[in-house]
Amino acid sequence: MSFTTSRSRFCGHHNARDFTKAATRMGGLLHNGVKFSMSSIKGSVGLRGVSGYQIGFIEHRGLSTAVFPISKADFFQSNEELSRSKLLLRLFSHTPKLWHGSPSSSPRNPPSAFKSHLQLGKPKLTALIVLSTMSAYALTPDQSHAIGVAATSLPVPSLSALLFLTIGTALTSASANAINMAREPVYDGMMSRTRSRPIVRGLVSPRQAIRFAILTGIIGSAALYFGVNAETAALAVLNVALYGGIYTSMKRASILNTWVGAVVGAIPPLMGWSAAGGSLVDPGAWCLAGLLYAWQFPHFNALSYPVREEYKMAGYIMTAWVNPRLNARVALRYSVAIIPLCVGLWYYGVTDGLFLADSTVVNAWLVACAYRFWKECRGTVAGKGATASARSLFWASIWQLPTVLVLAMVHKTGLWDGVFRPEEDDRDASDAEAIEELYEAE
């Protein structure tokens, strides 16, 4: 059996048989122009009798040829009989060079080792997590005016704590993401949105990714423990376990993986709140966590819908292909839920009243996009507009969350009191009087 593919051709053979097309995707070789010569595999029975294989990667412009011989023992155990699809999946899992082509198909200037390891941490996702953590840190009610004995037990937000929080959050997030990549290189190679990841391309091995994850996880959690507090460090470690362990395993088992992944997104605001000295029983902290939790659904459900067939082929159990109508309904439901959560931030004193007006405009935009997506998916067969509306919802979610978090910080309760009402800002004097009264009472 031989595979011949042209790296320079990207138009596929639409008249190919279904299993051929599926095998192409399973190998992560969506360079259409892949041709199969399967003369040694005939009939519909299993493949137990096939003795050997030779996989050839040929650059059609004559630049190079690479052939990788594969023996029967590489993917057969005793007299095991495999279907064609399972055989091809196992074949590609034993020949990682095929995921990224022959040596000549790699870029002329491959990324440095530093950049490759940086990509393991999913920098864009990590930046969003750091933003949500720092936003919660900034929004935590100021403890610097605490009165009496309680003042010694309430940590005051500081620049050093913020620095350690930022570094620790970024490193622990990178650790969780690296574990996720190290566990799924074969399946990442089957999807267009993950095929360029460093392990799939052979720039980093799974073992190196695990080492990177261990190193960043230890340094990040230590930075949080010694530079912030134990509670924040514990939340970070919990998040690494949830994302790298439970969530990654559930992706191939149940649609509930999305709900578990949303919990992962809700924890960083609690980390920021705790780092600033806030109590985790404070309703304001849970409003922020709920905001991040609810946001995950319109964001991911919209992201997954246009590539739902790729998720299905890779074996990921996602709502987008299991039940598209439920997928759109959940996205709409949680988009609407964001509005009362923002009201809660005002009600519990985290933000001022103007935040209600600003955030409602932005949130209404997200709800409108989610409604269009749901409307397109209501029928038995989703219309052509469903994919377009999913993309619109995805981009709306990309802009909505940072905008709402920035607005919340701009409208933090008491932030502008010293600017617009300086004559009423007599807090220091009143605090001093209150402390004197406490000493006199003793």
N, C-alpha and C positions, 0 to 999 in steps of 0.2 A: 504494500500500500504506500503510495507516495502522495505528498502534498506539494503543489507548486504554486507559489504566490508572487505577485508583482507588487512591490512596495509603491511604485509610481502610478498605479492605477486604482481608482477609488469608485468606480461605477459598478455595481454588481451584476451578477447573472440572475436576472429576475425569474428566468425560466428554470432555475435549478430546483432539484427536488427539495422538499421541506427538510428532510433530515440532513441534507448537505448544508443548507443555510443555517440550520441549528448548530451543526458541528463547527461551522465557521465562527459563529458567535461564541460558542463555548470555549473555543481556543483563544478568544480575544483577538481574532484576526479579521476584523471587519474591513480589511483592505480588500474590497471587492475586486475581483480579478483572481480570487483564490480558485484554483481548479483542482478537482479531485480525480485521481485515477485509482479506482477501487476494484481492479480486476480480480484481486485475490480474495475479495469478499463477495460471495454470491449467495442468493437465496435469502429467506427470511428467518432461517434458524440461527442459533447462537454462533459465536465466533471461536469456539473451543479448538477447532481444528487448524486455525491459522498458525503458522509456525514462526513468522517474523515480520518485521516492518522496517521500512526505511523512509524517513521523512526528509524531503529535500526542500530547502528554501533557496529559490533561484531569483536573482535580480535580472529581470528581462532585458534590461539595457546592457547586459553583459559585464556588469561591474564585478560580480562575484557569485559564487555558488557555495552553499554550505549544506552538507548532508549529515544528518544525525541518525545513526543506526540504533534501532530499539529492538531489544530481544523480547521474546515471549514472556520470559520470567519477570520482566520489568512491571507487567501489569496483570499477569495471571497468577492466581494462587492455586496450586495443584490442578484439579480438573475444572476449575471454576468457569462458568459460562456467562458471558456478558452480552447485553444488548449492544447495538451499535452506538447508541448515545452514551451509555455508561463506559464503553470501551474508549471512545474518543475523549471523554472527560478525564478518564484515568491517564490516557496517553499524554494529554496536555499537562496534567499535574506532575508527570514525571519528566517532562521536557520543557523546563521553564524558558529555555532559549527561544522557543517558538512564540512566546508571548510578546517578545519585543524584536523578533526577527534575527537575522544573521548579524555578525559583527559589522558588516558594511551598512546595515540599515539603521544603525544608531547615529545620533547627531554627530557632526564633525567636531563640535565643541560641547561635549557632555557636561552637565552641571557638576560643580565641585562637590566633594564629599560633604562639606558644610551645608550647601544648599540642598542636597539630597536628604540629609537628616532633618533640615529645617522643614522640608515638605512633609516629613513623617508627622509633624505636629499639627498639620492642617492650619496654617497661619491665619487664614480668614476666619475660620470657626473659632480659633483660640482668641483672636482679637475681639470677636463679638462677646465671648464669655468674659474676657477681661473688662470690656465696657460695662456689661451688666453688673459685674462685681464692684467696680469702682463707682458706678452710679448709686448702688445701694449704700456704699460707704459714704458718699457725699450726702445722701438723703437722710441718713440716720440723724435723729434729733441731737443737737449739740449738747454734750454732757459737761461742757466747761463751766456751766453756771450751776451745777448741782450744789445743793446746800447741805451743810451739816456733816454728820458722820458718813452719810452715803457718798460724799464727794471723794473719799479715799478709795472706794470700791468700784467706782465707775471710771474706766480708762478714757482719757481724752484723746480724740483723733489727732494723729501727728503725722508729719511728713515721713518719718522713718517707717511707721506702721503701714502707711500707704505704699511705700516703696517695696517692702517685704511682701505685702499683699499682692501687688502687681506681679512681681517676679514669681512668687509661689503659685499663684493662680495660673499664670502662663505655662509654667513648667509642669504642673500636675495635669493641666489640660492636654499638653503635648504628650505626656505619658499615656493618658487614656487613648488618645488618637493613634499613637504608635502601636499600642496593643491591638486595637481594632484592625489596623492595616496588616499587622503580622499574622493575624488569625484568618484573613480572608483574601490572600493574593490570587488564588485560582478564580474565585468568584468575582473579584474586582476586575480581572482580565476579561470577563464576559460582558462588561457594561461600558458604554461609551463615556459616561461621566467619571468613571474611576480607572479607566485603562491607562491613564498617564501617571498613575501613582508610582512612587520610586521603587517599590518592591516588585510591582508588575513589570516594570521596565528593566529590572535587573540591576538597578543602581545601588540598591541596598538589599541585603538578604534578610529573611525573616528573623534569623538569629541576631543579626546586628540591630534590627528594629526592637527586639525584646530587650537587648542590652541598653539601648537608648532609652526605652521606656522605664527600665529599672532605675537608671541613673537620674533621669529627669524627675521621676516620681519621688525618689529619696531626697534629692536636693530641694525640690519644690515643697514637699511636706515639711522638711526641716526648716525651711525659710518661714513657713507659716507658723510652725510650732514655736520657734525661738524668737521670731521677729514680730509675731502678731499675738496669737493665743492658741491654746490646745483645742478649743472648740472649733475654730476656723480650720485648723489642720485636719481634724477628724472629719469635717464635712468634705474637705478636698479628697481625702483618702476614700471616703464613701463614694464619691463621684467617680473616681478611677475604677473602683470595683463594679459599680453599676454599669458604666459605659463599656469598659473593656471586657467585663465578664458577663453579666446578666443580659444587658441589651444586645451585645454582639451575638450571643448564643440564641436569643429569642428571635432574631431576625429571620431565621430559617425554621421557626417552629410555630409562631402565632402572630396574628395581626396586633396583639396586645403589646408587641415590641415598641410601637409608636408611643403608647402611653407611658411605658417605662422610660423611653428616651426623653419624653417631656419632663419627667421627674429630674433627669440629669440636668436639663436646662434650667430648672427651677432652683437648684441648689446654690449656684453662684451668688444670687442676690442675698441669700441667707448668710453666705460667707462674708460678703461686704458689710452687712448689717452687724454681724457678730464682731468683725474686726474693728468697727468704729465704736464698740462698747455698748451696742444696743442689745436688748434682750430678745431672744428668739420666741418668746411668748407674746411679743408686741404685735398687734393686728396689722400695723403698718408693714412689718417685715413680710408677713404672709400675703399681703396685697401685692407687694413687689414680686414675690415668688410666684403667686398666682398669675400675674401678668406674663411672666416669662414662660410659665407652664402652658397657658392658653395660646400664646403666640406660636408655639411649636407646631400646632395642628394646621392652621392655614398655610404656614410656611412649608412644612414638609409634605403635606397632602397635595399641595399645588406643585411642588418640585417633583414628586414621584409620579404624578399622573401622565405627563408626556412620555416618560420612559417606563411605563408600567409593564410593557411586554419584555423589556430587558430584565426587570426585576423578576418577572415570572420565569424567564428562561434560566436565570441564575439561581433560582430556587429560593428567593427571598419572599416570605409570606407577607405581602403588603396589602393594605386595604385598597390601594389604587387599582389593583387588578382583581383581587378577590371579590370586592363589592364596590364598584366605582360610585354608586349612588350614596352609599354610606360614607365613603371617602369625602365626597363633596358636602354632605350634610354635616359631618363632624367639623369640617373646615369652617362652615358657616356658623355653627353653634358656638365654637370657641372664639370666633371673631367677634360675635355679639357679646360674649362673656367678658371681653377686655374692657368694655365700656363701664360696667359697674365696678370692676376692679380699680379703674382709674378714679371713679367716684369715691371708692374706699380710701384711696390715698389722701384725698381732701378731707373726708369725714374723720379720719383718725389723725389728722393734724400733720401729715407729712408734707403736703403742698398747700398753697393758698387757693382761694376760690377761682382765680383767673385760669388755673390749670384745667378746670373743668371745661371751659370754653375752648381753649387751644387743643386739648387732647381729644375732645369729642369730634372736632372737625377731622382730625387725622384718622381717628378710629372709624368714623362714618365712611371714610374713603375705603378703608380695608373691608368693612362690612359690605359695601356696595360691590366691590370686586368679588368677594366670597359669594354674594348672592347671585351674581352673573354665572359664576362657576357652578353653583348648585343648580341653577335653572337649566343650564346646558346639559347637566348629567341626570336630570329627573327622569327622562324617558328610559325605556328598556334598553335602547341602543343610544349611546351618547352621540350628539351631533358633532359635526366637524369643528364647531365653535368651542367645544369643551377644552380642547388643547390650547387654543388661543387664550381663553379665559383663565385657564390654569396658569399660563405664563404671566398674564397680567396680575393675578393674585400673588404669585411668587415675588414679582418685583415690587408690588405694593408692600408686601411683608418685609422685604429688605429695607425699605425706606421708613416704614411705619415705626418699627421698634426703636431704632436710634433716635428718631424724632421725638417720640413720646418720652424716652429717658432723658434727653436733653431738656425738653420742656419741663419735666418734673424737677430737674436740678435748678433750672432758671426760676421756677416758682416755689422753691423750697420755703416752707413757713419761716418767717422771720429774716429771710436773707436780705430783704431790701428795707427793713425797718430803719436802719441807721442812715439810709440815704433819703428816704421820703418823709420820715417822721423822727428827725433827730431830737426834737424837744421831748418826745415821749420815751426816748431811750435812756431811762434812768435806772437800768437794771443793776449795774454794778453797785450803786449806792444802796439800793433796796436789799441786795444780797448781803452787803456788809452789815446792814442793820439787822437782818434776820439772823446772821451768825452771832452777833453780839447778844441778841435776845436769847439764843440757845445757850450761850455760856452763862448768862445771868440766871437762867432757869436752873442750871445745874448747881 
